[in-house]
Each structure stands twice: as structure tokens, then as C-alpha cells.
Amino acid sequence: MAQVWVAVDGAVAGTIRCSDALRPDAASVVDRVRAAGVRPVLLTGDDASVADLVAAATGIEEVHAEATPEDKSTIVGRFAAPARSW
């Protein structure tokens, strides 16, 4: 979700929040991924509240939000490691 700060005459007047809508088939795609034996994980730089909404709408149980590029690299590395236990 993006947040735009609005100013009038140099003073903050408010904010506008906007976001993209999930694709209508997002939850069914996640279900198919799970049915194929893959555990879906949401890894995003987005705000935690937005990530939680997406996860709830799609049935994803593990969420890593507000991740920096470095965080993402570390987390993906953990998933790629052969010793990963679920």
C-alpha cells in the first residue's frame, strides 16, 4: 500500500492511501501451489499490515514483511539450505 502525504500551503493536510487489488484467482493459485507439495511463503518489503491482509486473503500462513533486500537474501538463503526443517 502506498501512502501519499498531502500538503496545502506547506502544511500537512492529510494522507491518501492506495493499493493494488489482488488478482481474483490469487487464493486458488496458492491452493494449487500447496497441492503440488510446495509450502507458500510471503516475503515482501511491504508494510506488515498489508502483507497480513494478502496472507489472510490467500491462505498463506508464513509471512515475512518489511524485509529489506538484505533480509530477503538471508531468508531465501535459509529456505534454499538443505538442512531446512519445516
C-alpha positions as CSV (number, residue, x, y, z in Angstrom):
1,M,0.0,0.0,0.0
2,A,1.3,3.4,-0.9
3,Q,0.8,6.4,1.3
4,V,0.9,9.9,-0.2
5,W,1.2,12.9,2.2
6,V,-0.9,15.9,1.0
7,A,0.1,19.4,1.9
8,V,-1.8,22.7,1.5
9,D,0.2,25.9,1.7
10,G,3.1,24.0,3.1
11,A,1.2,22.3,5.9
12,V,0.3,18.6,6.0
13,A,-3.5,18.3,5.3
14,G,-3.7,14.6,5.3
15,T,-2.8,11.4,3.6
16,I,-4.1,9.3,0.8
17,R,-3.6,5.5,0.8
18,C,-3.9,3.4,-2.2
19,S,-3.2,-0.2,-3.1
20,D,-3.4,-2.7,-5.9
21,A,-6.2,-5.3,-5.8
22,L,-5.3,-9.0,-5.6
23,R,-6.0,-11.0,-8.6
24,P,-9.3,-12.8,-8.3
25,D,-7.6,-16.1,-8.7
26,A,-4.8,-15.5,-6.1
27,A,-6.2,-17.8,-3.4
28,S,-6.8,-20.6,-5.9
29,V,-3.2,-20.3,-7.2
30,V,-1.8,-20.6,-3.7
31,D,-4.0,-23.6,-3.2
32,R,-2.6,-25.2,-6.3
33,V,0.9,-24.5,-5.2
34,R,0.2,-26.1,-1.8
35,A,-1.4,-29.1,-3.5
36,A,1.8,-29.5,-5.6
37,G,3.6,-30.0,-2.3
38,V,5.2,-26.6,-2.1
39,R,4.8,-24.6,1.1
40,P,3.8,-21.0,0.1
41,V,5.6,-18.2,2.0
42,L,5.0,-14.5,1.6
43,L,8.3,-12.5,1.6
44,T,7.8,-8.8,0.9
45,G,9.2,-5.3,1.6
46,D,5.6,-4.1,2.0
47,D,4.2,-2.9,5.3
48,A,3.2,-5.8,7.7
49,S,-0.4,-4.8,7.8
50,V,-0.6,-5.1,4.0
51,A,1.3,-8.4,4.0
52,D,-1.1,-9.8,6.6
53,L,-4.1,-8.8,4.6
54,V,-2.7,-10.5,1.5
55,A,-1.7,-13.6,3.5
56,A,-5.2,-13.8,5.0
57,A,-6.9,-13.5,1.6
58,T,-4.7,-16.2,0.0
59,G,-4.3,-18.6,2.9
60,I,-0.6,-18.1,3.3
61,E,0.5,-18.9,6.9
62,E,4.1,-17.7,6.9
63,V,4.8,-14.0,6.3
64,H,8.0,-12.0,6.3
65,A,7.1,-8.3,5.8
66,E,9.0,-5.1,5.8
67,A,12.0,-7.0,4.5
68,T,15.0,-5.1,3.1
69,P,16.8,-6.6,0.1
70,E,19.4,-7.9,2.5
71,D,16.7,-9.5,4.7
72,K,15.2,-11.1,1.6
73,S,18.6,-12.6,0.6
74,T,19.1,-14.0,4.0
75,I,15.6,-15.5,4.3
76,V,15.7,-17.0,0.8
77,G,19.1,-18.5,1.7
78,R,17.6,-20.2,4.7
79,F,14.9,-21.7,2.5
80,A,17.5,-22.9,0.0
81,A,19.7,-24.5,2.6
82,P,19.3,-28.3,2.6
83,A,19.0,-28.6,6.4
84,R,15.8,-26.5,6.4
85,S,13.2,-28.2,8.6
86,W,9.5,-27.4,8.4
